[in-house]
Amino acid sequence: MLIVWRPPCRVVGIDVWEPALALAEANVAGSAARDRIEIRKEDASELRDSGAFDLAWFPSPFLPRSKVPAALDRTYRALRSRGWMVFGLSASAAEPLAQRLNELRIVRSGGYAWSEPDAKELLRTHGFLDVRAVERSWSEPVAFVTGRTA
C-alpha cells in the first residue's frame, strides 16, 4: 500500500478523556508534523467547527450511544461539502462467545457496539450519502462504514 502524506494536510484531534489527551500531546510533540496537528479537549457532541474538514474519523466503540446522534450532527456540520465520514466499528467475531465478549468489553468501556447495518442506517438518518461498508481485507477486529456530505 502506498500512503502519500501531503504537507498542507492539517489534523485536529478531539477527546474528553485526559489520559488520551496527554498521550496524544506526547505523540504530537515528537512528530515532525507537530505544527499541523492540533489536540483539543472537546466533546464530539459539542463540536464547534463548521465546514472545516474534508474527513472525519468517528471511533464509535468509544462513544456512549446517547452522545452519538448529536456527535454525528455536529460532525456533519463540521465537514466541508462532499466531506467524508469514516465510522469505525468493532468487527463482528465469527464465534458467538467471542462476539459477546467483545460487546461486553465495549459496553464496559462506556461505548456501544454498533452493528454494520445499524451504522449504515445511522449515517443515512443523519444525512450522509453514498453510505457503504468498506470491504474487509485485514484481520484486525475493526470495520468501517463510510458516507459523505452533500
N, C-alpha and C positions, 0 to 999 in steps of 0.2 A: 504494500500500500504506500502511495506517495502522499505525504502531507505537506502542503505548502503553507508557510507562515507568512502572512502579508504584514509587513511592519506597520502600516497605518491602522491595523486592527486594534480596537480598544475593548477591554473586558471589564465588566462590572460584576462583582460577586456580592450577593447579599445573604445574610443569615441572622438569626437572633440568638444562637447558642454561642456563648462566649468561648468555650474551648475550640469550636470550629473556626471562629473568627481569629483567635490567636494563632492557630495552626496556619490558616490562610495567610495572615500577615507575615509570619515567619517564612513561609514558602515564597511569597512575593518578594520579600526583602532580598532574597538570594537569587532572584531571577534577573536575567538580562533585559526582560520585558517589563520590569517593575514600574517604569514611567508610563506604561499603557494599561496598568491594572489598578483598579480601584476596589477596595473592600469596604462594604458598608454594613453597619448593624441596622437592619431593616427587615420588617415583616413583609413577606411576599403579598399578603392580603392588603397591605397598605402602601404598595409600591407607588411612588410619586411620578415617575417618568412618563412621558407621553411622546410617541413617535420617535423614540431614541435608539432603538436596537433593531438589528437585522435578524437575530436569532436569540431564542431563549431556551435554556436548558431547565427543565422542571423536574426535580428529583422527587416524584410523588410518594415513594415509600417513607420519606422523612417528614411529610406534612400531614397534620391531622385532617381527617375528612372534612370537618367543619370549616377549615380555612381554605380548602381547595377552590370552591366556587368563586370567592372574592379574589383569590390569588390569580385564577385564570382570567377573570375580567380585567384585573389590573395589568396582567402580563400582556393581554391582547392590546390594551391601550398603549402600553409601553413599546410595542413593536411598530416598526415602520410598515407602510403599505407593502404587502406581499412578503412580510417578515415570517420567519419560520419558528414554530414551537416544536421542541423535542421533549415529549412527555416520557420520562423514564419510568419503567416498571420493573418490579421483581418478576423475572420469568417464571412461568409455571414449571414445577418439577414433574417428572414422569411418574414418580411413585407417590401415591396419596399421602403416606405418612410424611415424606419429605416436604410435600406441598403444605400440609397443615402446620408443620414445624416452622416453615418459612413465614407463613401468615402470622403465626404466634409471635415470632421474632419482630416482625414489622409492627404489629399492634402494641406489643410491649414497649417498643421504642417510640410510641406516640403517633405512628403513621397509620396508613390504611392500605390494605392490599388490593389495589385495583386490578380487575381482570382486563385483558386486552379489549374485549367488546365494550365493557363499561368505559374504558378510557377513550375509545373512539367516539362513543355516544356523548361523553362529557365534552370533548373538544368540539364536536358538531354543535351541541347545545350552546356553547359559548362563542359561536360564530366562526370557528375555524373552518377553512375549506380544504379540499383535497386531503382529507383525513385518511391515513392508512398506517398499517403496521409495517415496520421495517423487517424484511425477511431475515431471520437469524442465520448467521453463518459462523457463529462463535460459540464457545462452550460456557462462557461466564453466565451466571444466572441473572442477566439483565435483558430487558426487551425495550423497544422504543415504538411509540406511536407519534406520528408527525402530522402537522397541519399548518396551514399558512393563513395569514390575514388577507382580507380583500384588497 
